[in-house]
Amino acid sequence: MNKHLTIAFGLAIAGSVPLAHAASADTQAKAKVNIADIEIGANANTSLDTQFTTLDSNDDGVISREEAQANAQLKSKFEHMDANDDGKLTQAEFESDLHAEGQGLIKQTGNALGNAAAKTKDGLQAGANKTGELAGAAVDKTKAGVAAGAGAVSDAAADAQASLTNDLSVRFDTLDADNNGTLSQAEIEADADMDTTFAQADQNNDGQLSKAEFKAAADVSGKAE
């Protein structure tokens, strides 16, 4: 019987060696990790489960306040994350707080993007309005320029007509040698520029040309040219 007990005890010890070796290897692996460098958060480069397991340096299933001191991020968040104020963080407390923080960051990012989009839209609308105003101003200036040009042409035509009327009056007075206010056939023939015949110019056939008849004949002569 003693022989059987000895064998059983030996097997139990032999079976515990791999377990002890595995725990030792796990502890050594953790020792190589610099806990201070671990980034915590839902958006970190490692999972929340990995973060918790690594920060739980003594593998007791919770992160104590003392363990948290080794990581600046966790140290600053510890009191807020410790929902029941028992001085330690369960994995549920750890992950719940960081999940909520991640959702808050996502919401803030969404709001920021929304505000940026609204500002861009407002900027584009303001640019479109300004372009419309500039185009409208350009059209108004063009219309004003055309109107001014038309007015200038009209004024020039009026000035030319007035100048022509004045010139014809001077010519009439020059040809009226006897100063009787009319022109005889002999007087009108002295005007080499008068192509219209006397008979054509003498509209009332009284043998004399009034100033109006002279002007009319001069207009016909000018148009013929």
Backbone hydrogen bonds in HBPLUS format (Angstrom, degrees):
<---DONOR---> <-ACCEPTOR-->    atom                        ^
c    i                          cat <-CA-CA->   ^        H-A-AA   ^      H-
h    n   atom  resd res      DA  || num        DHA   H-A  angle D-A-AA Bond
n    s   type  num  typ     dist DA aas  dist angle  dist       angle   num
A0004-HIS N   A0001-MET O   3.00 MM   3  5.14 117.5  2.41  98.0 112.8     1
A0005-LEU N   A0001-MET O   3.05 MM   4  6.42 157.3  2.10 155.0 161.0     2
A0006-THR N   A0002-ASN O   3.01 MM   4  6.16 155.5  2.07 144.0 150.6     3
A0007-ILE N   A0003-LYS O   3.13 MM   4  6.40 156.3  2.19 144.9 150.7     4
A0008-ALA N   A0004-HIS O   2.99 MM   4  6.23 163.6  2.02 150.9 155.2     5
A0009-PHE N   A0005-LEU O   2.93 MM   4  6.07 163.8  1.95 151.2 155.4     6
A0010-GLY N   A0006-THR O   2.97 MM   4  6.13 153.0  2.05 143.0 150.7     7
A0011-LEU N   A0007-ILE O   2.97 MM   4  6.26 151.8  2.05 148.6 155.9     8
A0012-ALA N   A0008-ALA O   3.04 MM   4  6.28 155.5  2.10 148.3 154.9     9
A0013-ILE N   A0009-PHE O   3.04 MM   4  6.31 157.8  2.09 147.4 152.8    10
A0014-ALA N   A0010-GLY O   2.97 MM   4  6.15 158.5  2.01 145.0 151.5    11
A0015-GLY N   A0011-LEU O   2.85 MM   4  6.05 149.6  1.94 147.2 155.1    12
A0016-SER N   A0012-ALA O   3.14 MM   4  6.34 141.5  2.30 141.0 150.3    13
A0020-ALA N   A0016-SER O   2.97 MM   4  6.15 163.6  2.00 153.5 158.3    14
A0021-HIS N   A0017-VAL O   2.87 MM   4  6.01 152.5  1.94 149.1 157.6    15
A0022-ALA N   A0018-PRO O   2.80 MM   4  6.03 151.8  1.88 147.0 154.5    16
A0023-ALA N   A0019-LEU O   2.93 MM   4  6.21 164.9  1.95 153.9 157.2    17
A0024-SER N   A0020-ALA O   2.95 MM   4  6.07 154.6  2.01 142.6 150.1    18
A0025-ALA N   A0021-HIS O   2.89 MM   4  6.12 153.8  1.96 145.0 152.1    19
A0026-ASP N   A0022-ALA O   2.91 MM   4  6.17 155.8  1.97 149.0 155.8    20
A0027-THR N   A0023-ALA O   2.94 MM   4  6.15 158.6  1.98 147.4 153.2    21
A0028-GLN N   A0024-SER O   2.89 MM   4  6.12 155.4  1.96 147.0 154.0    22
A0029-ALA N   A0025-ALA O   2.89 MM   4  6.13 151.9  1.97 145.1 152.7    23
A0030-LYS N   A0026-ASP O   3.02 MM   4  6.31 155.5  2.08 147.4 153.5    24
A0031-ALA N   A0027-THR O   2.94 MM   4  6.17 149.0  2.04 143.4 152.6    25
A0032-LYS N   A0028-GLN O   3.23 MM   4  6.53 133.7  2.46 138.8 149.2    26
A0032-LYS N   A0029-ALA O   3.17 MM   3  5.34 135.7  2.38  97.0 108.5    27
A0033-VAL N   A0030-LYS O   2.94 MM   3  5.26 148.7  2.04 107.5 117.2    28
A0037-ASP N   A0034-ASN O   2.91 MM   3  5.56 148.2  2.01 117.2 126.1    29
A0038-ILE N   A0035-ILE O   3.21 MM   3  5.37 161.4  2.24 106.9 112.6    30
A0044-ALA N   A0041-GLY O   3.16 MM   3  5.19 165.2  2.18 108.4 110.3    31
A0051-GLN N   A0047-SER O   2.95 MM   4  6.25 157.8  2.00 149.8 156.5    32
A0052-PHE N   A0048-LEU O   2.93 MM   4  6.13 166.3  1.95 152.2 155.0    33
A0053-THR N   A0049-ASP O   3.00 MM   4  6.17 170.7  2.00 151.3 154.2    34
A0054-THR N   A0050-THR O   3.01 MM   4  6.08 158.5  2.06 147.2 152.8    35
A0055-LEU N   A0051-GLN O   2.98 MM   4  6.15 161.3  2.02 151.8 157.0    36
A0056-ASP N   A0052-PHE O   2.91 MM   4  6.07 139.2  2.08 149.7 160.6    37
A0057-SER N   A0055-LEU O   2.86 MM   2  5.36 128.2  2.13 107.6  91.7    38
A0059-ASP N   A0056-ASP O   3.10 MM   3  5.41 165.3  2.13 115.3 119.3    39
A0063-ILE N   A0089-LEU O   2.93 MM  26  5.01 158.4  1.98 137.9 144.7    40
A0089-LEU N   A0063-ILE O   2.82 MM  26  5.01 158.8  1.87 135.9 142.7    41
A0068-ALA N   A0064-SER O   2.99 MM   4  6.27 151.2  2.07 147.8 156.1    42
A0069-GLN N   A0066-GLU O   3.21 MM   3  5.41 141.8  2.36 100.2 110.4    43
A0070-ALA N   A0067-GLU O   3.25 MM   3  5.96 161.1  2.29 116.2 121.0    44
A0071-ASN N   A0068-ALA O   3.12 MM   3  5.77 167.8  2.14 120.2 123.9    45
A0075-LYS N   A0071-ASN O   2.82 MM   4  5.95 158.3  1.86 158.8 166.2    46
A0076-SER N   A0072-ALA O   3.11 MM   4  6.27 155.4  2.18 144.8 149.4    47
A0077-LYS N   A0073-GLN O   3.20 MM   4  6.45 135.8  2.41 140.3 152.3    48
A0077-LYS N   A0074-LEU O   3.15 MM   3  5.08 130.2  2.41  94.2 107.7    49
A0078-PHE N   A0074-LEU O   2.84 MM   4  5.62 124.9  2.14 149.3 161.5    50
A0081-MET N   A0077-LYS O   2.93 MM   4  6.08 153.2  2.00 157.7 166.4    51
A0081-MET N   A0078-PHE O   3.04 MM   3  5.09 116.3  2.46  96.4 112.4    52
A0082-ASP N   A0078-PHE O   2.87 MM   4  6.01 140.7  2.02 154.8 165.9    53
A0083-ALA N   A0081-MET O   2.79 MM   2  5.56 123.1  2.12 115.1  98.0    54
A0085-ASP N   A0082-ASP O   3.09 MM   3  5.23 162.5  2.12 110.8 115.9    55
A0094-PHE N   A0090-THR O   3.02 MM   4  6.25 166.7  2.04 154.4 158.2    56
A0095-GLU N   A0091-GLN O   2.93 MM   4  6.06 172.4  1.94 153.3 154.9    57
A0096-SER N   A0092-ALA O   2.90 MM   4  5.83 160.0  1.94 147.4 154.0    58
A0097-ASP N   A0093-GLU O   3.18 MM   4  6.18 170.0  2.20 147.8 150.3    59
A0098-LEU N   A0094-PHE O   3.33 MM   4  6.47 163.6  2.36 144.0 148.6    60
A0099-HIS N   A0095-GLU O   2.87 MM   4  5.94 149.8  1.96 148.0 156.2    61
A0100-ALA N   A0096-SER O   3.08 MM   4  6.28 162.7  2.11 148.1 152.3    62
A0101-GLU N   A0097-ASP O   2.96 MM   4  6.21 153.3  2.03 144.4 152.4    63
A0102-GLY N   A0098-LEU O   2.93 MM   4  6.10 152.8  2.01 140.2 147.2    64
A0103-GLN N   A0099-HIS O   2.96 MM   4  6.31 155.4  2.02 150.8 157.2    65
A0104-GLY N   A0100-ALA O   2.97 MM   4  6.24 150.8  2.05 144.5 152.8    66
A0105-LEU N   A0101-GLU O   3.01 MM   4  6.34 152.6  2.08 147.2 154.2    67
A0106-ILE N   A0102-GLY O   2.98 MM   4  6.27 154.8  2.04 147.6 154.6    68
A0107-LYS N   A0103-GLN O   2.94 MM   4  6.20 157.1  1.99 147.4 153.3    69
A0108-GLN N   A0104-GLY O   2.90 MM   4  6.15 160.5  1.94 149.5 154.9    70
A0109-THR N   A0105-LEU O   2.88 MM   4  6.09 157.5  1.93 147.9 154.1    71
A0110-GLY N   A0106-ILE O   2.89 MM   4  6.13 156.0  1.95 146.5 153.4    72
A0111-ASN N   A0107-LYS O   2.86 MM   4  6.14 158.3  1.91 151.7 157.4    73
A0112-ALA N   A0108-GLN O   2.88 MM   4  6.10 157.0  1.93 147.1 153.8    74
A0113-LEU N   A0109-THR O   2.88 MM   4  6.12 158.2  1.93 149.4 155.2    75
A0114-GLY N   A0110-GLY O   2.86 MM   4  6.07 153.7  1.93 145.6 153.5    76
A0115-ASN N   A0111-ASN O   2.84 MM   4  6.10 158.2  1.89 150.4 155.9    77
A0116-ALA N   A0112-ALA O   2.90 MM   4  6.11 155.8  1.96 145.6 152.6    78
A0117-ALA N   A0113-LEU O   2.88 MM   4  6.09 155.4  1.94 146.5 153.1    79
A0118-ALA N   A0114-GLY O   2.93 MM   4  6.18 154.8  1.99 146.5 153.5    80
A0119-LYS N   A0115-ASN O   2.92 MM   4  6.16 157.8  1.97 148.3 154.2    81
A0120-THR N   A0116-ALA O   2.91 MM   4  6.12 153.8  1.98 145.1 152.8    82
A0121-LYS N   A0117-ALA O   2.90 MM   4  6.13 157.2  1.95 146.7 152.9    83
A0122-ASP N   A0118-ALA O   2.86 MM   4  6.13 159.7  1.90 148.4 154.1    84
A0123-GLY N   A0119-LYS O   2.82 MM   4  6.02 154.0  1.89 145.3 152.9    85
A0124-LEU N   A0120-THR O   2.88 MM   4  6.15 156.7  1.94 149.7 155.6    86
A0125-GLN N   A0121-LYS O   2.91 MM   4  6.15 157.6  1.96 149.3 155.7    87
A0126-ALA N   A0122-ASP O   2.85 MM   4  6.05 157.1  1.90 147.8 154.3    88
A0127-GLY N   A0123-GLY O   2.89 MM   4  6.10 152.9  1.96 143.5 151.4    89
A0128-ALA N   A0124-LEU O   2.86 MM   4  6.12 154.3  1.93 145.9 153.0    90
A0129-ASN N   A0125-GLN O   2.85 MM   4  6.10 158.1  1.90 148.6 154.7    91
A0130-LYS N   A0126-ALA O   2.90 MM   4  6.10 157.0  1.95 146.3 152.6    92
A0131-THR N   A0127-GLY O   2.89 MM   4  6.10 156.4  1.95 146.4 153.1    93
A0132-GLY N   A0128-ALA O   2.90 MM   4  6.14 156.4  1.96 146.9 153.5    94
A0133-GLU N   A0129-ASN O   2.87 MM   4  6.17 153.4  1.94 146.8 154.4    95
A0134-LEU N   A0130-LYS O   2.87 MM   4  6.14 160.5  1.91 151.1 156.1    96
A0135-ALA N   A0131-THR O   2.86 MM   4  6.07 158.9  1.90 149.4 155.7    97
A0136-GLY N   A0132-GLY O   2.85 MM   4  6.02 158.1  1.89 146.4 152.8    98
A0137-ALA N   A0133-GLU O   2.85 MM   4  6.08 156.5  1.91 147.8 154.4    99
A0138-ALA N   A0134-LEU O   2.87 MM   4  6.11 151.7  1.96 144.9 152.9   100
A0139-VAL N   A0135-ALA O   2.94 MM   4  6.23 155.4  2.00 148.6 154.9   101
A0140-ASP N   A0136-GLY O   2.92 MM   4  6.18 159.7  1.96 149.0 154.7   102
A0141-LYS N   A0137-ALA O   2.90 MM   4  6.14 156.1  1.96 146.1 152.6   103
A0142-THR N   A0138-ALA O   2.91 MM   4  6.14 152.1  1.99 143.7 151.8   104
A0143-LYS N   A0139-VAL O   2.87 MM   4  6.16 163.3  1.90 154.0 158.1   105
A0144-ALA N   A0140-ASP O   2.86 MM   4  6.08 159.6  1.90 147.4 153.7   106
A0145-GLY N   A0141-LYS O   2.79 MM   4  5.99 151.2  1.87 143.9 152.3   107
A0146-VAL N   A0142-THR O   2.84 MM   4  6.14 158.3  1.89 153.0 158.5   108
A0147-ALA N   A0143-LYS O   2.85 MM   4  6.08 164.6  1.88 152.3 156.8   109
A0148-ALA N   A0144-ALA O   2.81 MM   4  5.98 156.0  1.87 144.3 151.6   110
A0149-GLY N   A0145-GLY O   2.84 MM   4  6.03 153.2  1.91 144.2 152.0   111
A0150-ALA N   A0146-VAL O   2.82 MM   4  6.09 160.4  1.86 152.0 157.3   112
A0151-GLY N   A0147-ALA O   2.84 MM   4  6.04 155.9  1.90 146.1 153.4   113
A0152-ALA N   A0148-ALA O   2.84 MM   4  6.07 150.6  1.92 143.4 151.8   114
A0153-VAL N   A0149-GLY O   2.90 MM   4  6.19 155.7  1.95 149.1 155.5   115
A0154-SER N   A0150-ALA O   2.88 MM   4  6.11 161.3  1.91 149.0 154.5   116
A0155-ASP N   A0151-GLY O   2.82 MM   4  6.04 158.5  1.87 148.0 154.1   117
A0156-ALA N   A0152-ALA O   2.83 MM   4  6.02 153.7  1.90 143.7 151.5   118
A0157-ALA N   A0153-VAL O   2.85 MM   4  6.09 154.6  1.91 149.0 155.9   119
A0158-ALA N   A0154-SER O   2.93 MM   4  6.17 156.6  1.99 147.0 153.5   120
A0159-ASP N   A0155-ASP O   2.82 MM   4  6.07 156.9  1.88 147.7 154.4   121
A0160-ALA N   A0156-ALA O   2.84 MM   4  6.06 153.3  1.91 144.3 152.0   122
A0161-GLN N   A0157-ALA O   2.89 MM   4  6.12 155.7  1.94 147.2 153.7   123
A0162-ALA N   A0158-ALA O   2.89 MM   4  6.11 159.3  1.93 147.8 153.7   124
A0163-SER N   A0159-ASP O   2.85 MM   4  6.04 155.1  1.91 144.8 152.2   125
A0164-LEU N   A0160-ALA O   2.86 MM   4  6.08 154.3  1.93 145.3 152.4   126
A0165-THR N   A0161-GLN O   2.87 MM   4  6.10 164.4  1.89 151.2 155.5   127
A0166-ASN N   A0162-ALA O   2.93 MM   4  6.11 157.0  1.98 145.4 151.9   128
A0167-ASP N   A0163-SER O   2.86 MM   4  6.11 154.2  1.93 145.1 152.6   129
A0168-LEU N   A0164-LEU O   2.88 MM   4  6.16 159.4  1.92 155.1 160.0   130
A0169-SER N   A0165-THR O   3.02 MM   4  6.23 150.5  2.10 143.2 151.5   131
A0170-VAL N   A0166-ASN O   3.01 MM   4  6.30 154.8  2.08 147.1 153.5   132
A0171-ARG N   A0167-ASP O   2.91 MM   4  6.20 156.5  1.97 148.1 154.8   133
A0172-PHE N   A0168-LEU O   2.83 MM   4  6.01 158.9  1.87 146.9 152.8   134
A0173-ASP N   A0169-SER O   3.02 MM   4  6.25 166.8  2.04 148.7 151.8   135
A0174-THR N   A0170-VAL O   2.97 MM   4  6.16 146.7  2.08 142.1 151.8   136
A0175-LEU N   A0171-ARG O   2.94 MM   4  6.19 155.0  2.00 152.1 158.0   137
A0176-ASP N   A0172-PHE O   2.92 MM   4  6.12 140.1  2.09 148.5 160.2   138
A0177-ALA N   A0175-LEU O   2.74 MM   2  5.55 123.1  2.06 116.8  99.3   139
A0179-ASN N   A0176-ASP O   3.11 MM   3  5.18 155.6  2.18 103.5 110.8   140
A0183-LEU N   A0209-LEU O   2.93 MM  26  4.91 150.6  2.02 128.9 138.5   141
A0209-LEU N   A0183-LEU O   2.83 MM  26  4.91 150.2  1.92 133.9 143.9   142
A0188-ILE N   A0184-SER O   2.88 MM   4  6.16 159.0  1.93 153.4 159.1   143
A0189-GLU N   A0185-GLN O   3.02 MM   4  6.12 147.5  2.13 145.1 152.8   144
A0190-ALA N   A0187-GLU O   3.20 MM   3  5.49 151.8  2.28 103.2 111.5   145
A0191-ASP N   A0188-ILE O   3.06 MM   3  5.62 165.1  2.08 115.1 119.7   146
A0194-MET N   A0191-ASP O   3.15 MM   3  5.58 165.4  2.17 114.9 119.4   147
A0201-ALA N   A0197-THR O   3.01 MM   4  6.31 152.2  2.09 149.5 158.1   148
A0201-ALA N   A0198-PHE O   3.04 MM   3  5.02 114.2  2.49  93.2 109.6   149
A0202-ASP N   A0198-PHE O   2.79 MM   4  5.98 148.6  1.89 156.2 165.0   150
A0203-GLN N   A0201-ALA O   2.88 MM   2  5.62 121.1  2.23 114.1  97.4   151
A0205-ASN N   A0202-ASP O   3.17 MM   3  5.17 157.9  2.22 103.4 110.0   152
A0214-PHE N   A0210-SER O   2.90 MM   4  6.13 157.2  1.95 151.3 157.9   153
A0215-LYS N   A0211-LYS O   2.94 MM   4  6.15 156.0  2.00 142.8 149.2   154
A0216-ALA N   A0212-ALA O   2.91 MM   4  6.14 159.1  1.95 147.4 153.3   155
A0217-ALA N   A0213-GLU O   2.91 MM   4  6.09 158.9  1.95 147.1 152.7   156
A0218-ALA N   A0214-PHE O   2.87 MM   4  6.09 149.7  1.96 143.7 152.6   157
A0219-ASP N   A0215-LYS O   2.89 MM   4  6.16 150.1  1.98 147.7 155.6   158
A0220-VAL N   A0216-ALA O   3.03 MM   4  6.32 158.6  2.07 147.8 153.1   159
A0221-SER N   A0217-ALA O   2.94 MM   4  6.12 155.5  2.00 143.9 151.1   160
A0222-GLY N   A0218-ALA O   2.85 MM   4  6.05 151.0  1.94 143.3 151.4   161
A0223-LYS N   A0219-ASP O   2.94 MM   4  6.17 154.1  2.00 149.6 156.0   162
A0224-ALA N   A0220-VAL O   2.97 MM   4  6.14 151.9  2.05 144.3 152.1   163
A0225-GLU N   A0221-SER O   3.18 MM   4  6.42 140.7  2.34 137.8 147.2   164
